[in-house]
Amino acid sequence: MFKRLLRRPRVQSSLGWGVAQYMRLIKRTTRWDMRYAERVSHILGSGTGVIALTWHSRFLMLTAAWKANELDPYVMISRSRDGAVVAGTCKALGLKTIRGSRPKKGKDKGGDKAAAAAMTAIRSGGCVVITPDGPRGPRQRLGEGPLRLARATGAPLMPCTFAVARRKQFDSWDRFILPKLFGKGLILWGTPVAIAAETDDADLESIRLAIETEMNALLAEADVELGHHAIEPA
């Protein structure tokens, strides 16, 4: 019944609007602390194209990471029912979206068009936001897509992760975190990584592993500091 309802655009839009209002409340009522911001201070507000990375379980907290005038975000979203709700949320928050997933089993899910749209956004100075383990995992594992996009455009990859003290953790594939109101939050920036156009696939894999390792270390650091057990990657 609920899945059938989720196919209706009006339901998707209404859910998205509700999630957006909750995100606004979380941003305003959480006592945020930011760490390692000096790593990205030369990027935020510079007007240059960039690719922001955060794990799928934490994307609900993304709008707390920067001020409205610092970045022009375009959020990459899959063409699924859940993705439609996220797209509605982004619309209610005034964020631009790019829809599409990688083709699977010979089916084109808009991956080529999404990649082209992402390149256009980056070259116009936008920030393309990607959850590199989404939309279905494996959890906290970095796919090659963002790295190939970075290599093609010259835009730096900018990892960012979040943790909150008061939260509900779901038993989903990504161990999704729903923050609760009036808590403490921690934003951690990773090391920006630029990938040269001549980087071969072997070197790309080394870079991929290094970014994935750092993102998981930052996530564990934030969760443990706020009183939670670290979530292991799948």
C-alpha positions in Angstrom: 0.0 0.0 0.0 2.7 2.5 1.0 4.8 1.6 -2.0 1.9 2.3 -4.3 1.3 5.6 -2.6 5.0 6.5 -3.2 4.5 6.2 -6.9 2.2 9.2 -6.9 3.9 12.5 -7.6 1.8 14.5 -5.2 2.7 12.1 -2.3 6.4 12.3 -3.3 6.2 16.1 -3.3 4.4 16.2 0.0 6.9 13.9 1.7 9.8 15.8 0.2 8.4 19.1 1.5 8.0 17.6 5.0 11.5 16.2 5.1 12.8 19.7 4.0 11.1 21.4 6.9 12.5 18.9 9.3 16.0 19.4 7.8 15.6 23.1 8.4 14.7 22.5 12.0 17.7 20.2 12.5 20.1 22.7 11.1 18.7 25.5 13.3 18.3 23.6 16.6 21.6 21.5 16.5 24.7 22.9 18.1 27.1 22.4 15.3 30.9 22.1 15.6 33.0 22.1 12.4 36.5 20.5 12.2 39.2 20.7 9.5 37.5 23.5 7.7 40.9 24.9 6.9 41.2 22.1 4.4 38.4 23.5 2.2 38.5 27.2 3.0 40.1 28.0 -0.3 37.3 26.2 -2.1 34.2 27.4 -0.3 32.9 30.6 -1.8 35.6 30.6 -4.5 33.0 30.0 -7.3 35.0 27.1 -8.8 33.5 23.8 -9.7 33.8 21.1 -7.1 32.5 17.6 -6.3 31.3 17.1 -2.7 31.1 13.5 -1.3 29.2 12.3 1.8 28.0 8.8 2.7 24.4 8.0 1.9 23.5 7.5 5.6 24.4 11.2 6.4 23.0 13.1 3.5 20.1 14.5 5.5 22.6 16.7 7.4 24.3 18.1 4.3 22.8 21.6 4.3 24.5 22.3 7.6 28.0 22.1 6.1 28.1 25.5 4.3 26.4 28.8 4.1 23.9 29.6 1.3 26.3 31.9 -0.6 29.4 29.6 -0.4 28.4 26.9 -2.9 25.9 26.4 -5.7 24.9 22.7 -5.1 23.5 20.3 -7.6 22.5 17.0 -5.9 22.9 13.7 -7.8 19.8 11.6 -7.2 18.7 8.2 -8.6 15.5 7.7 -10.6 13.9 5.6 -7.9 10.8 6.2 -5.7 13.1 7.1 -2.8 15.0 9.4 -5.2 11.8 11.2 -6.2 11.2 12.0 -2.5 14.8 13.3 -2.2 14.2 15.4 -5.3 11.1 16.9 -3.7 13.1 17.6 -0.6 15.8 19.4 -2.6 13.2 21.4 -4.5 11.7 22.6 -1.2 15.2 23.6 0.0 15.9 25.5 -3.2 18.6 23.0 -4.3 19.1 22.0 -8.0 19.1 18.3 -8.8 20.6 15.9 -11.4 18.6 12.7 -11.9 20.1 9.4 -13.1 21.9 6.2 -12.2 24.4 4.0 -13.9 23.0 1.6 -16.5 22.5 -1.9 -15.2 21.8 -5.2 -17.1 21.6 -3.3 -20.3 19.0 -0.8 -19.1 19.8 2.9 -19.4 18.8 4.7 -16.2 19.9 8.1 -17.4 23.6 7.7 -16.4 25.0 9.4 -19.6 22.7 12.3 -19.3 23.4 12.7 -15.6 27.1 12.7 -16.2 26.8 15.3 -19.0 24.6 17.5 -16.7 27.2 17.1 -13.9 30.0 18.2 -16.1 28.0 21.3 -17.2 27.2 22.2 -13.6 30.9 21.9 -12.6 32.1 23.9 -15.5 29.7 26.7 -14.6 31.2 26.8 -11.1 28.6 24.5 -9.3 29.1 22.0 -6.6 27.9 18.5 -7.6 26.9 16.6 -4.4 27.3 12.8 -4.6 26.6 10.0 -2.1 29.2 7.6 -3.6 27.8 4.5 -1.9 24.2 5.2 -3.0 21.6 4.5 -4.0 21.8 0.9 -2.8 25.4 0.3 -1.5 27.6 -1.4 -0.6 27.7 0.8 2.5 30.6 3.3 2.8 32.3 2.0 -0.3 33.4 4.6 -2.8 32.5 3.9 -6.4 34.6 5.0 -9.3 32.0 7.4 -10.8 32.9 10.5 -8.8 36.6 9.9 -9.5 36.1 9.6 -13.3 34.0 12.8 -13.1 36.8 14.6 -11.3 39.4 13.3 -13.8 37.2 14.5 -16.7 36.5 18.0 -15.3 39.5 18.8 -13.2 37.2 19.6 -10.3 38.5 18.6 -6.8 36.7 15.9 -4.8 35.7 17.4 -1.4 34.8 14.7 1.2 32.5 15.7 4.1 30.9 13.7 6.9 28.6 14.3 9.8 27.5 12.9 13.2 24.9 13.9 15.8 24.6 13.0 19.4 20.8 12.5 19.4 19.7 10.3 16.6 17.7 7.3 15.4 19.7 4.7 13.5 17.8 2.5 11.1 18.5 -1.1 10.2 18.8 -0.3 6.5 21.7 -1.2 4.2 23.4 2.1 4.9 22.5 2.3 8.6 20.7 5.5 7.9 20.9 8.2 10.6 17.8 10.4 11.4 19.0 13.3 13.6 16.8 14.4 16.5 16.1 18.0 17.4 18.2 20.0 20.0 21.3 17.9 19.9 25.0 18.4 19.3 26.4 17.9 15.8 29.9 17.5 14.3 30.9 18.3 10.7 34.3 17.0 9.5 35.9 18.0 6.2 38.2 15.6 4.4 41.2 16.4 2.3 40.3 17.8 -1.2 41.7 15.7 -4.0 42.3 16.8 -7.6 42.8 14.1 -10.2 44.9 14.9 -13.3 43.5 14.1 -16.7 46.4 11.7 -17.5 45.8 9.6 -14.3 45.5 5.9 -15.4 43.0 3.4 -13.9 45.6 1.8 -11.7 46.4 5.1 -10.0 42.7 6.0 -9.9 42.1 2.9 -7.8 44.8 3.9 -5.3 43.2 7.4 -5.0 39.8 5.8 -4.6 41.0 3.6 -1.8 42.7 6.5 0.0 39.6 8.7 -0.2 37.3 5.9 1.0 39.7 5.1 3.9 39.8 8.8 5.0 36.0 9.2 4.8 35.4 6.1 7.0 38.1 7.2 9.5 36.4 10.7 9.7 33.0 9.0 10.2 34.3 6.8 13.0 36.0 9.8 14.6 32.8 11.8 14.6 30.5 9.0 15.8 32.8 7.9 18.6 33.3 11.4 19.9 29.5 11.9 20.1 29.0 8.7 22.0 28.3 6.1 19.3 29.9 2.9 18.0 31.7 3.3 14.7 29.7 1.9 11.8 31.8 -0.5 9.7 31.7 -0.4 5.9 30.0 -3.3 4.2 
